[in-house]
Amino acid sequence: MPIATPEVYAQMLDRAKAGGFAYPAINVTSSQTLNAALRGFAEAESDGIVQVSTGGAEFLSGATVKDMVVGATALAEYARVVAAKYPVTVALHTDHCPKDKLDGFMRPLVDISLERVSKGLDPLFQSHMWDGSAVPLEENLEIAKELLDKCHRANIVMEMEIGVVGGEEDGVVGEINEKLYTTTDDALATAEAVGVGEQGRYMLAATFGNVHGVYKPGHVKLRPSVLKDIQDAVGAKYGKDKPFDLVFHGGSGSLLEEIHEAISYGVVKMNIDTDTQYAFTRPIAAHMFTNYDGVLKVDGDVGNKKVYDPRSYGKSAEAAMAARVAQACQDLKSAGTKIT
């Protein structure tokens, strides 16, 4: 099937919330990790979301080009070709975009989609994330309002974040403190600023102790009940059940019961990056250690072309990452729910 249209993407998100499941949103940095994500979704019979961060987009453009818009555009165009060969529906998303990268990443990409839509085409990406967690909430919401208007005109769903995700991703570091927990006042201010859907559809990454990366047990204190509190508070004011389409960031190492509890409060998307990075790299490490004298021309020998051919270890890396994506679909209850 093709990449999701705006209408189908809206249907995907509605189905997730109504059906009590969430879509894995898999960060990719190459055509091969994209293929691994698509394969994993197909194996799990789940629709899903493929996303690229600012650093991932820059990497995709090539180490000498280093252009985030070029890399993101190239991924989107490539994905349109290969995704059509898989029996699932996939949406394309851009991950965390902080304030200092808006003009070099999110805004130009939305402009591309506005131009496409004016010609009767679908937007380049189905959703984009504005990450205003590093600026004061008032400024965060002011920028969100401007971006939401632009995204709405381009038939794009916007994602935004209130609160702070701890740990580090693409050079953005969040301290592990009370700011990891979004308050009901934050949520009410968000609804007042950008509405609850009437100004344009958006997803909300509200934080409840989330931390990027992997930490030892006990280091991260998740409180999924925070999500229930903000849904209840805003829902009571606006007369809507679970008014927010919530996003779960920094979920590596979370207990399955914590994930399921978060989904029950309206989480429709969960970002997966650290775990799939490791799943992809682990077989490559095993290949190199196992075939040490084949991948290296030791003592002037010729090595073994069959084992230093990137395809030899790339295939196992793709298969392992696909299996981890399929596992994520099982964990998030999206397995077997694909749109037919």
C-alpha positions as CSV (number, residue, x, y, z in Angstrom):
1,M,0.0,0.0,0.0
2,P,1.1,3.6,-0.5
3,I,2.2,6.0,2.2
4,A,-0.8,7.1,4.2
5,T,-2.8,10.0,2.9
6,P,-3.8,12.7,5.4
7,E,-7.3,11.1,5.6
8,V,-5.9,7.6,6.2
9,Y,-3.4,8.9,8.8
10,A,-6.3,10.5,10.7
11,Q,-8.1,7.2,10.5
12,M,-5.0,5.4,11.8
13,L,-4.9,7.7,14.9
14,D,-8.6,7.4,15.5
15,R,-8.5,3.6,15.3
16,A,-5.6,3.5,17.7
17,K,-7.3,5.6,20.4
18,A,-10.6,3.8,20.0
19,G,-9.0,0.4,19.8
20,G,-6.7,0.8,22.8
21,F,-3.4,0.4,21.0
22,A,-0.5,2.6,19.8
23,Y,1.7,2.7,16.8
24,P,5.4,2.2,17.1
25,A,7.2,5.2,15.6
26,I,10.6,3.9,14.4
27,N,13.5,6.3,13.9
28,V,15.5,5.5,10.8
29,T,18.8,6.9,9.5
30,S,19.2,5.0,6.2
31,S,17.4,3.1,3.5
32,Q,18.3,-0.1,5.2
33,T,16.9,0.9,8.6
34,L,13.8,2.1,6.7
35,N,13.4,-1.3,5.1
36,A,13.9,-3.0,8.4
37,A,11.0,-0.9,9.9
38,L,8.7,-1.7,6.9
39,R,9.6,-5.4,7.2
40,G,8.8,-5.4,10.9
41,F,5.5,-3.7,10.4
42,A,4.6,-6.2,7.7
43,E,5.6,-9.2,9.7
44,A,3.4,-8.0,12.6
45,E,0.5,-7.1,10.3
46,S,0.6,-3.6,11.8
47,D,0.5,-0.1,10.3
48,G,3.1,2.2,11.7
49,I,5.1,5.4,11.7
50,V,8.6,5.9,10.3
51,Q,10.3,9.0,11.6
52,V,13.6,10.9,11.1
53,S,15.3,13.3,13.5
54,T,17.3,16.4,12.7
55,G,20.5,14.4,13.1
56,G,19.1,11.4,11.2
57,A,18.1,13.7,8.3
58,E,21.5,15.3,8.2
59,F,23.1,11.9,8.1
60,L,20.8,10.7,5.3
61,S,22.0,13.6,3.1
62,G,25.6,12.4,3.3
63,A,28.5,13.4,5.4
64,T,29.7,16.0,3.0
65,V,26.3,17.5,2.2
66,K,24.9,17.6,5.8
67,D,21.6,19.2,4.8
68,M,18.6,18.2,7.0
69,V,16.0,19.1,4.4
70,V,17.8,17.2,1.6
71,G,18.1,14.1,3.8
72,A,14.5,14.2,4.9
73,T,13.2,14.8,1.4
74,A,15.3,11.9,0.0
75,L,14.0,9.6,2.7
76,A,10.4,10.5,2.0
77,E,10.8,10.0,-1.7
78,Y,12.6,6.7,-1.3
79,A,9.9,5.5,1.2
80,R,7.1,6.3,-1.2
81,V,8.7,3.8,-3.7
82,V,9.6,0.9,-1.4
83,A,6.6,1.2,1.0
84,A,4.2,0.5,-1.9
85,K,5.6,-3.0,-1.9
86,Y,4.6,-3.8,1.7
87,P,1.0,-4.8,2.7
88,V,0.8,-2.2,5.5
89,T,0.1,1.5,5.7
90,V,2.9,3.8,6.9
91,A,3.0,7.4,7.9
92,L,6.1,9.6,7.6
93,H,7.1,11.9,10.5
94,T,9.9,14.1,11.6
95,D,11.1,13.8,15.2
96,H,12.2,16.5,17.7
97,C,12.8,19.9,16.1
98,P,14.0,22.4,18.7
99,K,13.7,26.2,18.2
100,D,17.2,26.7,16.7
101,K,16.5,24.2,14.0
102,L,13.0,25.3,12.9
103,D,14.2,27.4,10.0
104,G,16.6,24.7,8.8
105,F,14.3,21.7,9.1
106,M,10.6,21.8,10.0
107,R,9.5,25.1,8.4
108,P,11.1,24.4,5.0
109,L,9.6,20.9,5.0
110,V,6.2,22.3,5.7
111,D,6.7,24.8,2.9
112,I,7.4,21.9,0.5
113,S,4.2,20.2,1.6
114,L,2.2,23.5,1.2
115,E,3.5,23.7,-2.4
116,R,2.6,20.0,-3.0
117,V,-0.9,20.4,-1.6
118,S,-1.4,23.5,-3.8
119,K,-0.8,21.2,-6.8
120,G,-3.3,18.6,-5.6
121,L,-0.6,16.3,-4.1
122,D,-0.3,14.8,-0.6
123,P,2.1,16.5,1.8
124,L,5.7,15.2,1.8
125,F,5.4,14.1,5.5
126,Q,2.2,13.3,7.4
127,S,3.3,14.9,10.6
128,H,6.1,17.0,12.1
129,M,7.2,17.5,15.7
130,W,7.9,20.9,17.2
131,D,9.9,20.4,20.4
132,G,9.5,23.5,22.5
133,S,10.4,21.8,25.8
134,A,13.6,23.9,26.1
135,V,11.8,27.2,26.0
136,P,9.3,28.7,28.5
137,L,5.8,27.3,28.1
138,E,4.3,30.6,26.9
139,E,6.9,30.8,24.1
140,N,6.4,27.1,23.3
141,L,2.7,27.6,22.8
142,E,3.1,30.8,20.8
143,I,5.3,29.0,18.3
144,A,3.1,26.0,18.4
145,K,0.1,28.1,17.4
146,E,1.9,29.5,14.4
147,L,3.2,26.1,13.3
148,L,-0.1,24.4,13.8
149,D,-1.9,26.9,11.5
150,K,0.7,26.2,8.8
151,C,0.6,22.4,9.3
152,H,-3.2,22.5,9.2
153,R,-3.1,24.3,5.8
154,A,-0.7,21.6,4.5
155,N,-2.9,18.7,5.7
156,I,-0.2,17.8,8.3
157,V,-0.7,16.7,11.9
158,M,1.6,18.5,14.2
159,E,3.3,17.0,17.3
160,M,4.3,19.2,20.2
161,E,5.9,18.6,23.6
162,I,5.1,20.1,27.0
163,G,7.3,19.1,29.9
164,V,10.9,17.8,29.3
165,V,12.1,14.3,28.3
166,G,15.3,13.6,30.2
167,G,18.5,12.1,28.8
168,E,20.0,13.0,25.4
169,E,19.0,12.8,21.8
170,D,20.7,14.5,18.9
171,G,22.6,16.8,21.3
172,V,19.5,18.0,23.1
173,V,19.9,17.2,26.8
174,G,17.1,17.1,29.3
175,E,17.9,17.1,33.0
176,I,16.3,14.4,35.2
177,N,14.1,16.5,37.6
178,E,10.5,17.5,38.3
179,K,10.2,19.1,34.8
180,L,9.9,15.5,33.6
181,Y,6.3,15.6,34.8
182,T,3.7,17.6,32.8
183,T,1.2,19.4,35.0
184,T,-2.5,19.8,34.5
185,D,-2.0,23.6,34.4
186,D,0.5,23.0,31.5
187,A,-2.2,20.9,29.7
188,L,-5.0,23.4,30.2
189,A,-2.7,26.2,28.9
190,T,-2.0,24.1,25.9
191,A,-5.7,23.5,25.1
192,E,-6.4,27.2,25.5
193,A,-3.6,28.2,23.1
194,V,-4.0,25.6,20.4
195,G,-7.4,24.2,21.0
196,V,-8.4,20.5,21.1
197,G,-8.6,19.9,17.4
198,E,-10.7,22.7,16.1
199,Q,-7.5,24.7,15.1
200,G,-5.9,21.7,13.5
201,R,-5.0,18.2,14.6
202,Y,-2.0,17.7,16.8
203,M,-0.4,15.1,18.9
204,L,0.9,15.9,22.4
205,A,4.0,14.5,24.0
206,A,3.2,15.1,27.6
207,T,5.9,13.9,29.9
208,F,5.5,11.6,32.9
209,G,9.1,10.8,33.8
210,N,10.3,9.8,30.3
211,V,14.0,9.6,29.6
212,H,15.8,9.1,26.3
213,G,18.3,6.2,26.2
214,V,18.6,3.2,28.5
215,Y,19.2,3.4,32.2
216,K,19.5,0.8,35.0
217,P,16.3,-0.3,36.6
218,G,15.0,2.2,39.2
219,H,16.7,5.2,37.7
220,V,13.7,6.3,35.8
221,K,10.5,6.9,37.7
222,L,7.5,6.8,35.3
223,R,4.1,8.0,36.5
224,P,1.6,7.2,33.7
225,S,-1.2,8.5,35.9
226,V,0.0,12.0,35.0
227,L,-1.5,11.3,31.5
228,K,-4.9,10.4,33.1
229,D,-4.8,13.6,35.2
230,I,-4.2,15.9,32.2
231,Q,-6.8,14.1,30.0
232,D,-9.4,14.3,32.8
233,A,-8.7,18.0,33.6
234,V,-8.9,19.2,29.9
235,G,-11.7,16.8,29.1
236,A,-13.8,18.1,31.9
237,K,-13.3,21.7,30.7
238,Y,-14.0,21.0,27.0
239,G,-16.5,18.2,27.3
240,K,-14.4,15.7,25.5
241,D,-13.2,12.2,26.5
242,K,-9.4,11.9,26.2
243,P,-9.1,15.1,24.2
244,F,-5.4,14.7,23.5
245,D,-3.7,12.2,21.1
246,L,-0.8,11.5,23.3
247,V,2.8,10.4,22.4
248,F,5.1,8.3,24.6
249,H,8.8,9.4,24.3
250,G,11.8,7.9,26.0
251,G,10.2,4.5,26.6
252,S,13.3,2.2,26.4
253,G,13.4,-0.2,29.3
254,S,9.8,0.7,30.4
255,L,7.8,-2.1,32.0
256,L,5.1,-3.5,29.8
257,E,2.4,-2.7,32.3
258,E,3.6,0.9,32.3
259,I,3.3,1.0,28.5
260,H,-0.2,-0.5,28.6
261,E,-1.3,1.9,31.3
262,A,-0.1,4.9,29.2
263,I,-2.0,3.5,26.2
264,S,-5.2,3.2,28.2
265,Y,-5.0,7.0,28.8
266,G,-4.9,7.9,25.1
267,V,-1.3,7.3,23.9
268,V,-1.5,6.6,20.2
269,K,2.2,6.8,19.2
270,M,5.3,5.6,21.0
271,N,8.8,6.5,19.8
272,I,11.3,3.6,19.3
273,D,14.9,4.4,18.6
274,T,17.5,3.1,21.2
275,D,16.2,-0.4,21.2
276,T,16.1,-0.7,17.4
277,Q,19.5,0.9,17.1
278,Y,20.9,-1.9,19.3
279,A,19.0,-4.6,17.5
280,F,20.4,-3.4,14.2
281,T,24.0,-3.1,15.4
282,R,24.3,-6.3,17.5
283,P,24.4,-8.8,14.6
284,I,27.0,-6.6,12.9
285,A,29.2,-6.7,16.0
286,A,28.8,-10.5,16.1
287,H,29.7,-10.7,12.4
288,M,32.9,-8.7,12.9
289,F,34.1,-10.6,15.9
290,T,33.3,-14.0,14.3
291,N,34.8,-13.1,11.0
292,Y,37.8,-11.1,12.2
293,D,40.3,-12.5,9.8
294,G,37.9,-12.2,6.9
295,V,36.8,-8.6,7.3
296,L,40.4,-7.5,7.8
297,K,43.4,-8.2,5.6
298,V,45.4,-9.5,8.5
299,D,49.2,-9.6,8.0
300,G,48.9,-8.7,4.4
301,D,46.4,-11.5,3.6
302,V,43.5,-10.9,1.2
303,G,40.6,-11.3,3.7
304,N,37.3,-12.8,2.6
305,K,35.2,-10.7,0.2
306,K,32.1,-12.6,1.1
307,V,32.2,-11.5,4.7
308,Y,33.4,-7.9,4.2
309,D,30.7,-7.3,1.6
310,P,28.3,-5.0,3.5
311,R,25.4,-7.1,2.3
312,S,26.6,-10.1,4.2
313,Y,26.2,-8.4,7.6
314,G,23.5,-5.9,6.5
315,K,21.0,-8.7,5.9
316,S,21.3,-10.0,9.4
317,A,21.1,-6.4,10.8
318,E,17.9,-5.7,8.9
319,A,16.3,-9.0,10.0
320,A,17.2,-8.4,13.7
321,M,15.8,-4.8,13.6
322,A,12.7,-6.0,11.8
323,A,12.1,-8.5,14.6
324,R,12.5,-5.8,17.2
325,V,10.0,-3.6,15.4
326,A,7.5,-6.6,15.2
327,Q,8.0,-7.0,19.0
328,A,7.2,-3.4,19.5
329,C,4.0,-3.9,17.6
330,Q,3.1,-6.8,19.9
331,D,3.9,-4.7,23.0
332,L,1.9,-1.7,21.8
333,K,-1.0,-4.0,20.8
334,S,-1.0,-2.8,17.2
335,A,-0.1,-6.2,15.8
336,G,-2.8,-7.6,13.5
337,T,-4.7,-4.2,13.4
338,K,-3.6,-3.1,9.9
339,I,-6.1,-1.2,7.7
340,T,-7.3,-3.6,5.0
